[in-house]
Amino acid sequence: MKTLLATTLPLIALIASPALAAPQQADMIIRHVSVIDVEQGRANADQAVVLRGADIVAVGPDKTIAKDWQTTGTIEGKGRFLIPALWDMHVHFGGGPDLIEENKALLPLYVAHGITTIRDCSGDLPDTVLQWRHDIASGSLFGPRLLTSGAKIEGIAPVWKGTIEVGSKADVDAAITRLQQRDKVDFVKITDSTLKPDLFLYAVSQAKAHGLRSSGHIPMALTVGQAVDAGISSIEHLDYAYKAGVKDEAAIAADFAAGRIDRAEANRRLDSGFDTATAMAAYRNFASKGVFVTPTLNGSRILTYLDRDAHANDPYLAYIGPKLRKTYDWRIQRAAGADAAAIAARHDHFERMAAILPLLQKAGVTIIAGTDAGFLNSFNYPGIGLHDELSLFVKEGLTPAQALSAATRAGPAWSGQLDRYGSVAKGKAADLVLLDRNPLKDIEATRAIATVVMRGKAYDRAALDTMLADTKAKVADWNKVP
């Protein structure tokens, strides 16, 4: 009996120890919230999510989690829904040095709309954007986490500014070295204004060989399959995915390369040549090789239907600086110059192109949400544009869960960061959005934002409205300048 007491009493003392029973310390807890499991497409009710610094440190049933943690801040989530923060994986900054401040004023618009990571797909301010990436990471500039390609790789004397011009394989090698070693870019952007098709394929293959992801605009003289085989990581804009579904794509590319047809004729043949069986085979190849597609569908929709909606009275123009608005003119004037037949043709093209979205999903291709928002791209607004993109995804045949995944999980997956982002789970980044409604039932719920948590700091509705108001005030002041 003495032996039993001797061994039991110390154990009881340990169990009753106040030090062991004391709650753990954290910075914030979100209580009684429905956590959206985006991967499984379900809502887990009455959860608690505990944050410490920029990390999620605990997630689980409120009744078991909350009692174990002591925090300095509590957010009541009852009746609300918590999702991983949104990513816009195709944005642009540019317009020249005179527009730097107007571009910088766009950064808070992303955060105010629940977007805590953006992927800059190159403009004409690459060094400025690289500096912003550093400043945001260090905390000296407010904005979403910024991934960037830096300067795009292009041919000699291209249309687009802010490029590294290459005319040989040696030039490509030097460009890749600069981007990787000096600029430490997050991926490589390759475009086709004047870049020779063989150098396009070489640049893609060299990016892959150096462990860099790549995206770009595929030259008309190449098939999309050639770019995929070379190792391209993401196809930007749905037009290229549509092109891959054209039965005679290779013949059209060869005729264009040989100068037997011009771009207008090539596009006419592409428009009329789509074949579902060809497309599904191509899309399954995308999926098997891990090639993602960023449709940028909303930007295409806006330009397609400028004849129906000129956007002159859009309330969101109040957040876009006057010099940035001026960059819209190029595309507006080009659309306005189309005759009735051209307008009808572009309507038809958009509708047929948008219809391939469910085919990509069915084939297993990962679809990335990205807007193409920024300078030049008329009325394609930073922030709200991503929600418009998701609405279009659902309109064209994706489920709300699939659309939500495109904006929360696809970006981290493409970037190799799913271990850190894309779900509400222990060990993940404290980048979150608290919604008033369930986005799995209605994708429009992503617009009903109560709170955004970015890098562990919470911004309630009042703070988000202040971000919007601050940018609006800056634009109002700029509008006063003659």
MARVEX-867561 format. One line per 5 residues: for each residue x, y, z of C-alpha. Coordinates in Angstrom, 2 decimals. Layout:
BEGIN
X Y Z; ...
***
This chain:
BEGIN
0.00 0.00 0.00; 2.83 2.40 0.84; 4.43 1.66 -2.52; 1.19 2.44 -4.40; 0.77 5.80 -2.63
4.38 6.69 -3.26; 4.00 6.27 -6.99; 0.48 7.75 -7.31; 0.83 11.01 -5.34; 3.56 12.55 -7.53
1.46 11.70 -10.62; -1.58 13.48 -9.12; 0.60 16.48 -8.31; 1.79 16.66 -11.90; -1.75 16.49 -13.31
-2.90 19.24 -10.99; 0.08 21.48 -11.69; -1.13 25.03 -12.56; 1.76 25.43 -14.98; 0.60 22.46 -17.05
-3.05 23.54 -16.99; -2.36 27.17 -17.99; -3.72 28.23 -21.41; -1.21 28.77 -24.17; -0.55 32.29 -25.38
-1.54 33.57 -28.80; -2.38 36.89 -30.45; -5.87 36.32 -31.78; -8.69 33.82 -31.89; -11.59 33.66 -34.33
-14.44 31.89 -32.55; -17.59 29.99 -33.53; -16.80 30.38 -37.23; -17.59 28.03 -40.12; -14.23 27.18 -41.67
-14.36 26.51 -45.39; -12.33 23.47 -46.42; -11.74 24.52 -50.02; -10.04 21.29 -51.04; -12.99 19.15 -49.92
-15.64 21.74 -50.74; -17.30 21.73 -47.32; -17.93 23.99 -44.35; -16.91 22.89 -40.85; -19.20 24.64 -38.37
-18.44 26.16 -34.95; -14.66 26.18 -35.23; -12.01 28.22 -33.47; -8.92 29.44 -35.34; -5.97 30.62 -33.26
-3.29 32.95 -34.62; 0.16 33.77 -33.33; 2.18 36.24 -35.33; 1.83 35.40 -39.01; 0.90 31.76 -38.32
-2.20 29.71 -37.64; -1.33 27.71 -34.54; -4.55 25.82 -33.89; -7.84 24.98 -35.63; -10.65 22.83 -34.32
-14.04 22.68 -32.61; -14.54 25.84 -30.60; -15.54 23.99 -27.42; -12.23 22.11 -27.33; -9.83 24.69 -28.79
-10.86 27.99 -27.20; -10.32 26.90 -23.59; -6.70 26.02 -24.25; -5.67 29.46 -25.51; -5.35 32.91 -24.04
-5.26 35.74 -26.58; -5.18 39.51 -26.66; -7.85 39.74 -29.36; -11.04 37.88 -30.24; -13.06 38.02 -33.46
-16.59 36.66 -33.19; -17.25 34.50 -36.23; -20.69 33.14 -35.43; -22.81 33.05 -38.58; -19.77 33.82 -40.73
-17.43 31.83 -42.97; -13.62 31.77 -42.99; -11.64 31.11 -46.17; -7.95 31.24 -47.07; -7.14 34.68 -48.44
-7.51 35.25 -52.17; -4.71 35.39 -54.76; -4.84 37.35 -58.03; -2.34 35.55 -60.23; -2.22 37.93 -63.18
-1.83 41.67 -62.63; 0.20 44.44 -64.25; 1.84 47.68 -63.16; 3.04 50.19 -65.72; 2.53 53.22 -67.89
5.96 54.73 -67.37; 7.75 56.50 -64.50; 5.14 59.28 -64.34; 2.55 56.70 -63.25; 4.47 55.10 -60.39
2.43 56.76 -57.63; -0.87 55.98 -59.34; 0.19 52.35 -59.62; 1.29 52.25 -55.99; -2.13 53.55 -54.93
-3.66 50.35 -56.34; -1.96 48.10 -53.77; -4.45 48.69 -50.91; -7.35 47.99 -53.28; -6.27 44.37 -53.42
-6.18 43.99 -49.65; -9.55 45.74 -49.30; -11.03 43.02 -51.51; -9.53 40.08 -49.61; -6.50 39.57 -51.87
-3.29 39.15 -49.92; -1.04 37.81 -52.71; -0.70 39.05 -56.29; 1.44 37.85 -59.19; 2.82 40.66 -61.34
3.10 39.39 -64.91; 5.37 42.23 -66.02; 4.74 45.75 -67.22; 7.15 48.55 -67.97; 8.16 49.26 -64.34
10.00 46.04 -63.48; 12.64 47.56 -61.19; 10.02 49.56 -59.31; 7.91 46.45 -58.76; 10.95 44.50 -57.59
11.55 47.23 -55.01; 7.91 47.11 -53.94; 8.23 43.36 -53.42; 11.12 43.99 -51.04; 9.39 46.87 -49.25
6.14 44.95 -48.74; 8.05 41.95 -47.36; 9.97 44.20 -44.96; 6.84 46.02 -43.83; 7.85 49.47 -45.08
5.14 49.47 -47.80; 1.54 48.40 -47.27; 0.18 45.97 -49.81; -0.41 42.34 -50.70; 2.52 39.93 -50.90
3.96 40.42 -54.35; 5.28 37.75 -56.69; 6.88 39.12 -59.85; 8.55 38.10 -63.09; 10.59 41.29 -63.23
11.29 42.29 -66.83; 9.77 40.06 -69.49; 11.91 38.29 -72.09; 11.17 39.55 -75.61; 12.69 39.88 -79.07
14.56 42.86 -80.48; 12.66 46.18 -80.61; 9.34 44.78 -79.32; 6.02 46.59 -78.90; 6.15 46.19 -75.14
8.46 48.22 -72.92; 10.15 46.97 -69.78; 11.70 43.99 -71.51; 14.99 42.19 -71.82; 15.56 42.06 -75.58
17.07 38.83 -76.89; 18.17 37.93 -80.40; 20.25 34.83 -79.76; 20.56 31.88 -77.42; 23.43 33.67 -75.69
21.10 36.61 -75.04; 18.53 34.24 -73.56; 21.15 32.67 -71.30; 22.21 36.12 -70.08; 18.59 37.10 -69.47
17.88 33.98 -67.41; 21.04 34.56 -65.37; 20.09 38.18 -64.67; 16.51 37.34 -63.70; 17.50 34.48 -61.43
20.67 35.80 -59.81; 20.31 39.59 -59.77; 16.55 40.10 -59.67; 15.67 36.83 -57.92; 12.35 36.72 -59.74
9.52 34.42 -58.72; 8.99 33.22 -62.29; 9.85 34.17 -65.88; 7.49 35.90 -68.32; 8.13 35.39 -72.04
6.14 37.23 -74.71; 5.89 37.12 -78.47; 5.88 40.62 -79.93; 9.15 40.15 -81.84; 10.67 37.10 -80.17
11.63 34.42 -82.70; 9.69 31.17 -82.18; 12.84 29.07 -81.75; 14.12 31.46 -79.10; 10.74 31.37 -77.34
11.04 27.59 -76.98; 14.68 27.91 -75.94; 13.81 30.49 -73.27; 11.06 28.26 -71.88; 13.36 25.25 -71.77
16.16 27.20 -70.13; 13.87 28.63 -67.49; 12.81 25.09 -66.64; 16.42 23.89 -66.65; 17.26 26.58 -64.09
14.32 25.65 -61.84; 12.24 28.68 -62.77; 8.55 28.57 -63.61; 7.53 30.32 -66.81; 4.46 31.79 -68.40
3.88 33.82 -71.49; 2.24 34.57 -74.83; 2.85 31.78 -77.32; 3.91 32.84 -80.83; 1.39 32.20 -83.61
4.07 30.27 -85.50; 4.15 27.64 -82.76; 1.54 25.23 -81.50; 0.56 25.41 -77.87; 1.72 21.81 -77.57
5.25 22.85 -78.53; 5.32 25.34 -75.67; 3.97 22.69 -73.30; 6.58 20.18 -74.43; 9.30 22.81 -73.92
8.23 23.14 -70.29; 6.00 26.18 -69.96; 4.42 26.27 -66.50; 1.25 28.30 -67.05; -0.71 29.40 -70.08
-1.95 32.94 -69.68; -5.30 33.86 -71.30; -7.93 31.41 -72.45; -7.32 32.15 -76.14; -4.23 29.95 -76.10
-6.09 27.04 -74.51; -8.76 27.47 -77.17; -6.06 27.42 -79.87; -4.78 24.09 -78.53; -8.21 22.63 -79.29
-8.11 23.49 -82.98; -7.76 20.38 -85.13; -5.59 22.09 -87.76; -3.52 24.13 -85.32; -0.20 22.73 -86.57
-1.01 23.51 -90.20; -2.13 27.02 -89.33; 1.08 27.62 -87.35; 3.18 26.31 -90.23; 1.36 28.49 -92.78
1.81 31.55 -90.59; 5.50 30.80 -90.01; 6.05 30.45 -93.77; 4.26 33.72 -94.50; 1.49 32.03 -96.49
-1.20 33.61 -94.27; -1.34 36.74 -92.14; -2.45 36.98 -88.51; -6.04 37.87 -89.42; -6.40 34.79 -91.61
-4.73 32.61 -88.99; -7.20 33.83 -86.38; -10.14 33.25 -88.73; -9.07 29.65 -89.29; -8.49 29.13 -85.56
-11.92 30.51 -84.72; -13.66 28.05 -87.01; -11.52 25.01 -86.30; -12.22 24.07 -82.67; -12.77 20.36 -82.08
-13.80 19.00 -78.68; -11.95 15.70 -79.00; -8.76 17.51 -80.04; -9.19 19.91 -77.14; -9.69 17.22 -74.52
-6.57 15.39 -75.68; -4.58 18.63 -75.46; -5.99 19.51 -72.06; -5.24 16.06 -70.65; -1.67 16.64 -71.82
-1.65 19.97 -69.95; -2.79 18.19 -66.81; -0.31 15.33 -67.13; 2.57 17.81 -67.46; 1.40 20.09 -64.65
0.60 23.04 -66.90; -1.89 25.44 -65.33; -4.21 27.84 -67.21; -5.00 31.42 -66.16; -8.10 32.34 -68.21
-8.21 36.13 -67.49; -11.79 35.80 -68.68; -13.18 39.03 -67.27; -10.66 41.19 -69.11; -11.64 39.53 -72.37
-15.33 40.00 -71.58; -14.92 43.72 -70.94; -13.16 44.36 -74.25; -15.52 42.10 -76.17; -18.62 43.95 -75.05
-17.42 47.56 -75.07; -20.11 48.16 -77.70; -22.74 47.34 -75.06; -21.11 48.87 -72.00; -18.67 51.77 -72.39
-18.04 51.81 -68.61; -17.97 55.62 -68.57; -20.02 55.73 -65.38; -18.37 52.90 -63.46; -18.18 53.92 -59.77
-14.81 52.13 -59.53; -13.20 54.72 -61.81; -12.99 56.87 -58.68; -10.13 54.58 -57.52; -8.13 54.75 -60.76
-5.75 57.66 -61.30; -6.24 59.94 -64.33; -3.01 58.91 -66.07; -3.84 55.24 -65.61; -7.33 55.87 -67.01
-5.68 57.50 -70.01; -3.83 54.25 -70.79; -7.24 52.65 -71.37; -7.74 54.72 -74.53; -5.67 52.50 -76.81
-7.92 49.46 -76.42; -11.09 51.55 -76.28; -10.31 53.23 -79.59; -9.36 49.94 -81.20; -12.67 48.38 -80.15
-14.60 51.45 -81.27; -13.12 51.17 -84.76; -14.69 47.77 -85.39; -17.61 47.49 -87.80; -20.78 45.49 -87.12
-19.33 42.29 -88.58; -16.16 42.56 -86.47; -18.20 43.22 -83.33; -20.38 40.18 -83.99; -17.26 38.09 -84.62
-15.63 39.10 -81.35; -18.86 38.34 -79.44; -18.99 34.90 -81.02; -15.31 34.27 -80.31; -15.62 35.17 -76.65
-18.66 32.99 -76.10; -17.06 29.97 -77.77; -13.79 30.57 -75.93; -15.47 30.90 -72.52; -17.30 27.63 -73.13
-14.04 25.65 -72.90; -13.62 26.42 -69.20; -15.55 23.31 -68.06; -13.56 21.21 -70.53; -10.32 22.26 -68.86
-11.78 21.40 -65.46; -13.03 18.03 -66.71; -9.59 17.21 -68.14; -7.97 17.83 -64.77; -6.24 21.11 -65.62
-5.69 23.41 -62.67; -7.40 26.72 -63.40; -5.84 29.82 -61.82; -7.81 32.95 -61.04; -6.11 36.05 -62.42
-7.53 39.28 -63.74; -5.03 40.96 -66.10; -5.91 44.12 -64.14; -3.71 47.15 -64.49; -2.62 49.74 -66.98
-3.75 49.45 -70.62; -6.45 46.89 -69.79; -9.54 49.07 -69.94; -11.93 48.98 -66.98; -10.34 45.80 -65.63
-10.11 46.96 -62.04; -7.59 45.87 -59.38; -9.37 44.25 -56.45; -12.98 43.94 -57.50; -11.90 42.40 -60.82
-11.02 39.10 -59.14; -14.55 38.74 -57.80; -15.87 39.46 -61.29; -13.55 36.73 -62.61; -14.92 34.20 -60.11
-18.49 35.13 -60.99; -17.71 34.45 -64.65; -16.13 31.09 -63.79; -19.39 29.98 -62.22; -21.49 31.47 -65.01
-19.46 29.48 -67.53; -19.86 26.16 -65.75; -17.57 25.79 -62.73; -19.02 25.11 -59.31; -18.55 27.75 -56.59
-16.10 25.38 -54.88; -14.03 25.04 -58.06; -14.00 28.79 -58.60; -12.99 29.38 -54.98; -10.16 26.88 -55.32
-8.90 28.76 -58.38; -8.49 31.87 -56.22; -7.18 30.26 -53.01; -5.35 27.03 -53.81; -4.28 27.20 -57.46
-1.86 30.09 -56.91; -0.05 28.40 -54.03; -0.01 25.12 -55.95; 1.56 26.73 -59.03; 4.09 28.56 -56.86
5.02 25.46 -54.87; 3.68 27.00 -51.66; 0.70 24.82 -50.74; 2.56 23.85 -47.59; 2.12 27.44 -46.42
-1.00 28.78 -48.15; -4.35 27.64 -49.53; -6.14 26.29 -46.47; -7.17 27.21 -42.95; -5.02 24.79 -40.97
-2.39 24.63 -38.25; 1.01 25.70 -39.56; -0.40 27.69 -42.48; -0.04 31.44 -43.00; -2.48 33.69 -41.17
-3.83 35.14 -44.43; -7.60 34.80 -44.17; -10.89 36.36 -45.19; -14.00 36.34 -42.99; -17.19 36.41 -45.04
-20.78 37.15 -44.12; -22.11 34.40 -46.40; -21.14 30.91 -47.56; -19.13 31.03 -50.85; -19.73 27.32 -51.47
-23.41 28.09 -51.97; -22.99 31.39 -53.83; -19.66 32.62 -55.23; -20.92 36.21 -54.87; -20.31 35.71 -51.13
-16.59 36.38 -51.70; -17.59 40.04 -52.02; -19.29 40.09 -48.59; -16.09 40.69 -46.61; -16.27 41.39 -42.89
-12.55 41.12 -42.04; -9.28 40.45 -43.84; -6.35 38.96 -41.94; -3.00 39.55 -43.64; 0.25 38.31 -42.13
-1.59 37.84 -38.84; -3.02 41.36 -38.60; -6.79 41.82 -38.79; -8.45 44.59 -40.79; -12.16 44.90 -40.04
-14.77 46.37 -42.36; -14.08 49.90 -41.15; -10.35 49.53 -41.82; -11.00 48.11 -45.27; -13.35 50.99 -46.07
-10.62 53.40 -44.97; -8.19 51.81 -47.46; -10.71 52.40 -50.23; -11.40 55.94 -49.08; -7.69 56.80 -48.93
-7.10 55.70 -52.51; -10.24 57.51 -53.63; -9.02 60.71 -51.98; -5.64 60.45 -53.71; -7.33 60.02 -57.06
-9.61 63.00 -56.38; -6.54 65.16 -55.71; -4.83 63.95 -58.87; -7.96 64.73 -60.84; -7.65 68.37 -59.77
-4.22 68.76 -61.34; -4.51 70.35 -64.82
***
